[in-house]
Amino acid sequence: MAIKFGTDGWRAVIAEEFTFANVRLVTQAVANYLRNARGTGEVIIGYDNRFLAPEFAAAVAEVLAGNGFTVYLPERAVPTPVTAWAVKKYRALGAVMLTASHNPPVYAGFKFIPDYAGPAVPAITAAIENEIAAVTGKEKIDSIELGKARQRGLIKELDPREDYLTYLEGIIDVDAIKKARLKVVVDPLYGAGIDYLDEFLQRAGCQVHTIHNHRDPLFGGGLPDPGVNGLKDLAWQVRDTGAEVGLALDGDADRFGVVDGDGTFLTANEVLYLVLAHLLEYRRFRGPVARTVATTHNLDRLAAAHDLRVIETPVGFKYIGEALRMHQCILGGEESGGLSIRGHIPEKDGILATALVAELLAVTGRGLKNILLDLQRRYDRLVSRRLDLEVTPEVKDRILNQLPSLSPAKIGGVPVTGRLTVDGVKFLLEDGSWVLLRPSGTEPLLRLYVEAPDEGRLQLLQEDMRSILRL
């Protein structure tokens, strides 16, 4: 079995590949990588609310301590962005975060967060994979039992919640939120974000009603995914309580979900659009904007209106994080629900994102859909959608072989004006529409992203692209 770090770490089914033996093996590989790159020092551990998460965290701590590292081990779940923030706060060498994010409850995951407090870039994950290969089968795993490691001072307690919330109060306009006295429903989806966003908003004077705020490794029988299908309870609670907004986090609180006051779900693309407009018009931020190749070009229209550059990256927040670090981008976002801003960590943070939504509601005094309509009038807003096409492995291989030479002159009757291969194949059209085709790296799926001026044009582009691909 080859353990691979994908878009955001290693994920596997608990008790099949994600076993204590494999977790110790991967931890030994991380220890070897750190010792070779930086020497020994302090490492932080974070984990979510999944089955055996505290026990897996203890196993990680024992191996790191056995390799001479001092380990900060929390007694309860910590969100991914808070774990990353703690790396920066405490100047640690890095962190191990045990999470499968929004994946089904049978999964667990392992990700390494380097000292810059963002997702590990491919060069780092490749180095760790090389160490995994070197350790596999050699039984060279050094470990100290947890009690002995504590006695030697190699294990330290850590609860970063208060420090993080204090920090968040320093970058969010809490005074504006206090004046607005918002009524908010918060849904952490049984995840690691419990007692973070709701506590922050309560301290900011909001009337907060929280649902799904206890640990449940089965996530109420659903997925800890703050998409439209996972937030039906939140939408109902918003309507029932008369709240201005519903704010949700995924299983490790790095992604966000937003429901307007009438129960309407807002897509991540719409939220990114709203937040960027808020940063530009209220905060007066100026600088580049980073988005993935699959994320809305509404951000481009806003940026162009303010003479700002847009940096387009492959899919994966590790690339957005790199743009935030290297180019001082004012916002980095992805259509799957990731967001961070300049001055914060280069890691997606659902707590920060939803706090910013509360801030923009407070300063505008208007509903989110009304603000979107206003932006649409000013910038001719595009509508977007992702379509996941299930295909056989044979069809997927056919499409993959077809992509390098695929270059239609028109799609949906509209001339193609550009062809990009940043990640998959993306076609830019004369009317501002675009079409992106990306194969899934792990499933028999093709992802078809389309953005167009209206629903009719969007559906036409979807249908024509499927016809071109013979799907």
Buried (B, 14 or more C-beta within 10 A) or exposed (E): EEBBBEBBBBBBBBEEBBBBEBBBBBBBBBBBBBBEEEEBBBBBBBBBBBBBBBEBBBBBBBBBBBBBBBBBBBEBBBBBBBBBBBBBBBEBBBBBBBBBBBBEBBBBBBBBBBBBBBBBBEEBBEBBBEBBEEBBEEEEBBBBEBEEBBEEEBBEEBEBBEBBBEBBBEBBBBEBBBEBEBBBBBBBBBBBBBBBBBBBBBBBBBBBBBBBBEBBBEBBEBBBBBBBEBBEBBBBBBBEBEBBBBBBBBBBBBBBBBBBBEBBBBBBBBBBBBBBBBBBBBBEBEBBBBBBBBBBBBBBBBBEEBEBEBBBBBBBBBBBBBBBBEBEBBBBBBBBBBBBBBEBBBBBBBBBBBBBBBBBBBBBEEBBBEBBEBBBEEBEBBBBBBEEBEBEEEBBEBBEEBBEEBEBEEBBEBEBEEEBEBBBBBBBBEBBBBBBBBBBEEEBBBBBBBBBBEEEBBBBBBEBBBEBBEE
